[in-house]
Amino acid sequence: MITGASIVTIGDEILIGQIVDTNSAMISRRLGGIGVRTLDMISIPDDREQIISRLSEELKRSDVVISTGGLGPTKDDITKDALATLFGSRAYVRHEAQEEQVRVFLHSRGLDVLDINLAQADVPEGCDVIVNRRGTAPIMVFRFDESRFGHPATLYAMPGVPYETEAALDEVMEDIRRHFHTEDICHRHVMVYGLAESALSKLIEKWESSLPSDMHLAYLPGTLAGVRLRLSVYGGEKSESEARMDAEIARLLPILGDRVYSLLDEPLEAVVGRLLREAGATLSAAESCTGGQIAHMITTVSGASDYFLGSVTSYSPEIKKKVLGVPASVIEENGIVSSAVAAAMAEGVRALTGSTFSVATTGWADAYGDEREPAGTVWVGVSGPAGTETARFHYHNDRKRNIERFSASAIDFLRRYIIKHIKH
């Protein structure tokens, strides 16, 4: 049985914060999908001795090590030589399929084929190769027998460009499956919005305590997604494990009620999109303090053009009045951040676009407020065939985080409205 995997990113640019490591999360998800647990995740600098020593440590710890980065054509990319030393290779050999890929890749971009580029197809003698079909640096596979690290271990050296790494992962995962016996890892998700992690934990405490000993619960909070509950079973027969988890989730749902917005690992905006599509309904938005964030979230979902008609970013009072038709008297009597203004904005954009539903926001995202509402307050309005409803939310974060929370809360309030008035 495979003991697990380590993921190693190589490069000074990650350690100094010049780029963000997205490869590790992507690789870890794929490993989990084939039943391999990630035991360790580290970043190391472009230093030959550290590359050799730290990879050796990870190969002792894990059966599978996947590294990314350091495989470019320039002299500062020293990883390949370090890997050759680690593996005990004394020579390089040209991998013909990767050489051809280098030529195709460069020609397709109108670039000259230089010796420095072709040299990327040279790999340490004895390693296996998975051709990189989106770039020039091959995926090198180093297989170590039990005598080296106390157990059979394999190192996959991958390029650092996420686009290239992602394309090669199918073949890497298949190679792991062929060479190691993996166990099933089964996950179920419950997506919850409107409860802080601590409050959620308290609410489901008895349910959590009654879970079988081999069933593990993780709380994964996020600004835009609320709290993702992940239920996991490691090992066992997959269909049986999934059926057992489904039974436990069935006990959980009555406790949480409409705070649960999905049983899939998906965002709020995808759920709203599905509700709108199922109802044959359309949506528009009028945003003030959220500055277009709601429209951005809605349109990140593939197929959003089926139901999203458009939005108005009505940041100033004049645009609220002139474009959305919010009466000046409503603003003067209630304040710009108020239930009445949020309702008028929602009704105005719905009338303007002819949408079935609309959502609107007006609030104070940072240190500014007024005598009526403090900083961190947002009023959300939702309008539809059943009328207009509003809700107030208040958060104590910086400007960026408040805008994200305002937007997610608005989309969740919209979700609840749609379910209440349409979905039966």
N, C-alpha and C positions, 0 to 999 in steps of 0.2 A: 504494500500500500504506500502510495506517495506521501511523504511527510509534509510537503508543502513547497512553497516557492518564495524566492526573494526577488524584489525589483530594485534595480540600481540605475540611477541616472548619473551620467558622467558629463561634467562640464562646469567650468568656472561661471559661465553665464547664468546658470541656475542658482548657484550659491550666492552670487552677488545680487540676485533679484532682477537681472536684466531681462530674463524671460521667465514665464510661468510654466512649471512642469504639469502638463496635462496628460502626458503619456502614462504615468504611473497609475492614475485612476482608471484610465481606459484599459490598461493591461490587467489590472486587478479584477475588473468586472468580467473580462473575458476568461480569466483563470477560474473565477467562481462559477462561471457558466459550464465549465467542464469538470467541476468537482475538485478543483485544486485550491487549497487555502493559501492566501498570501500571509507569510509569517513575518516578513520584514520588508521595509521600504526605505532606502537610503539614497543620499546624493553625495557624490565624491568629486574632488577637483580634477583638473587636467594635470595630474601628477603621476608619472609612470610607476613609481614605487607604491603609491597609495592604490592605484588601480589594481596592481597585482595582489597586494596584501589584503585589500578589502574584499575583492572578488573571491579570494581564497577562503576568507572567513565565511562569506555567504554560501559558498559551495560546500563547506563543512556543515553548515546549518540546514541547508535545503537541498532537495533533490533537483530542483529546477531553479536556475537563476536567469533572469531576463534583464539585460542591460540595454540602455539606449544612449546614443550620443557619442561624440568623439570620433566619428568615422568619415569625416570630410576629406577633401583632397589636399588641404593645405598642411604646411609643416607643423602647425600647432596642434593638429589632430594626431595624437600619439597613441591612441587607444589600440589600434591594430597591432603595433609592435609590442605593446604590453601584453596583449592577448596571446601573441605568438610565444612570448617568453613563458607566460603562465602555462600554456599548453605543451611546451617543450618542442615547438617546431623550429627547425633549423633553416628552412627555406620557404619561399613563396612560390605559388603556382598560379597561373592565369586561368580563371574560370571563364570558359568560352561563352556560356550563355549570358553571364553578367556583362562580359565585354560587349556582346552584341546589344544588350539592353542599354549600355552606356552610349553607344553610337546612335541608337534609335532615339533615345531621350534627348541628346544634344541636337541632333539633326531636326527633330520636331520643333525645337525652339530657335532654329536658325543659328545655332552656336557652332564654333569650330570644335573639332575633336582634338584635344591636346593630350600629350603623353601623361600629364598629371591626372587627367580624367580617366584614361584607360588604366592607370595604375590602381584605381579603386577596385578593379576586377581581380587584382592579385590578392590571394588569400593564403593564410598560413597552411603549410602542408599538413594534411591529415584531417582538416576540419571539413564538415559538410556545409553545403551552401543552399540557401533558399533565395532564389532570384528576387531582387527588389524591382518590381515592375513599375514603380512610380518614381524611381530615382536612380542614382548611380552606385551607391554603396550597398553591397550585398548583405544579406542576413547570414552571419557566420555561426555555425553550430559546432560547439566543442563538446565531445562526449568523453567523460572521464570514468574509468572503471573503479571498482570498489577499493583497489589498493591505494588510490590517491587521497581520497577524502573519507574513507571508511564506509562508503556506500556509493552506488552508481549515481553520477550527477551529470547534468547537462547545462551548459551555458549557451544562451542564445544572445548574440550581440547584434543589436538592431540599430538602424539609424535614428537620429534624434528628431527628425522632422515628423510631427504627428501624422500628417497626411500619408507619409511613406510607411510609418509604423502601423497605422490602422489597416492599410491595404495588405500587409504581410501577416497579420495576426491569425487569419483563418488557417494558413499553412502552418504557422507555429503551433497553434492549438492542436491541429491534426497530428503533427509530429509528436507532441507530448502524449497524446492519446495512444499513439502507436508504440511508444517506448516505455510508458509507465501505466500501471494499473491505478485508475482514479476512482474515487468514491463519488456517489451522488450527493450533491448539496442542493437542498430544496429551500426555496424562499417564498414567502407570501408577504404582501405589503398591504398596509392599511394607511391611507392618507387622511390626515386629520388637520382641520383648520379651525382656529378660534380658541385654542387652549395652549397655554404655555406648557413647556415640557414638565415642569414641576407639578402643575395642576393636573395635567393628564396622567402623570404617574400616580398621583394620589387617587384619582377617580377610578383607575383600573387596577388598583393595588391588589384587591382580592382575586380578580381574574388572573393577574400575572402570577400570583403566588400559587395558584392551582394548576399552572401549566405542567405538563409532564417534564421529567428531569432532562430528557434529551431534546427538549424544544427550547430554543434560545430567543429571547426578545431583545431587540436593539431599538433605542430611541435616536432618530436622526433628524434634529431640528434644522430648519432653514428659513430664511427671511421670506421667500416667496412661496414656499411649498407648505408652510406650517410645520407639522411634525410627521415624519414618515416613520411608522412602526414597521419593523421588519422581523418577521417570525422565521426562524431557520431550523432545519433538521439536517445534521451531518451524518451521512451514511444511511444505511437502510434501503428498503425498496422504494423507488421514487413515487409510484402511484399511491402506495400506502401512506407514505409520509405526507404527500399533498392532501390526501383525504383527511388525515388526522388534523392537519393545520386548518383546513377549511372548517372542520367541526368546531375548533377552538375560536376561530374568527366569528362563526355564527353566534357563539355565546357572547362575544364582545360587542357586536353591532348594536344590540338594544341598549347597552350602557352608554354608548357614544352618540347614538341618534344621528341627527343631520350634520353633526360635526365631521362625520366621515364623508369625504367627497369622492373617493375612488378606492377600489381594491386593486388597482394597477399602479405601478410606479410611474405616475404621470403628473403633470402640473395642473393647477386649477384651470388655466385657460384652455387646456385640451378638453377638460370635462365640460366647460361651458360651450365650447364649440360643438361637441357631440350633442348636447341638449338642444342647441339651436338647430342643428342639421336635422335631428330626429323630428323636431316640431315644425320644420319648414319655415323657421322664423329668421329674422334678420336683426342686426344690432348696430347701433351707433354710439359714439362716446363724445362727451363734452368735458374737457379736462382743464383745470386751472392749476392747482398746486402740484399735480402729478406730471404736468408738462409733456404729455404724450406717452408716458410709460405704459398706460393701460392699452392704448392702441398698439404699441410695440409688442407687448406680451400677447395680445390676441392674434396679431399677424405673424408671430413666430410659428404658429401651428399650421402645418401643411393643409391647404384647402380652405383657409380662412376666407378666401374671396367668395365662397359659397354663401356666407352669412354676414360678413362684416362689410358695411356700406361705407364707413368713413368716420372721421372725427374732427372736432374743432378744439384747438388748443386756445382757449379763451382766457389768456393770462390776465389781461387788464379788464377793469370794470366796463370800459367802453365797448370792448368786443363782446362781453356778456350781454350788454344792452343792444348793440347794433346788429350783431349776427344771430345771437340766440334769442333775442327778444325778451330778456329779463327786464321787467319794469324797474325803472330807477327807484321808485317808491319802495319796492321790495328790498333793494340793497340798503337804502337809507334807513328804513324802519328796523331791519333785522341784522344788518351787518353783512359784509361780504362773505364771511365764513359763518354760514347758518343753514339750518334745515330748509328754510324757505328759498334761499338762493340755489341750493343744490337741487331742490325739486324743480325750480323754474328752469335751470340749465338743462336738466334731463328732459323736461317736456319740450323745451325749445329745440334741442338737437333732434329729438324724435320727430317733431313736426317738420323740421328743415329737411331731413333725409328720408322721411317716410318709413323708418324702420319699425319693426315690431316691438323691439325693446331698446332702451337706451340706458346708459350709465353715466353719471356725472360726479365730479369731485371739486370741492373748494375747501381750502384749508391753509394752515400755517405750517410750513415744513421745517422751519428751523427756529432761531432764537426770537423771531418776531411774533407777536400776537396783538390782540387789542383788548379793550375793556370787557368784551363779551366772551372771547375764547382765547385760551392760552396757546403758546407755541406747542406744536406737536399734535394739534387737533385737525381732524378732517371730517367734513360732512359729505356723505355719499347719497346721491339720489338715483333711484332706479324707476323708470317709467315704462309702462306696458299697457296692454288692453285692460288689465284689471285696475289700473290707476297708478298712482305714484307713491312710493314709499321712500323714507330716508333713514339713515342710521349715522350715529356719531362714533368715531374711534379716536383714541388718544394714545400716543406713543412717546417715549422718552429716548429718542435716538438722535444721531446727527442727521443733517439734511438728506444725504443720499439714502440712508437706511429708512428714514421716515417716508420718503417718496416711495420706496419699494414696498413698505408695509401698507401705506395708504392704498397703493395700486392693488396689491394682493387682497386686501380686505374688501375693496370695492368689487373685485371680480367674484369673491366668495359671496358677498351680499347679493350680487346679481344672480349667482347660481341658485341661492336659496329662493329668491323671488321666482325664478323660472320654474323650479321644481314645485313650489307651492301653487302656482297659478296654471301650470300647463301639464306637467308630468304626473301621470296617475298610474 
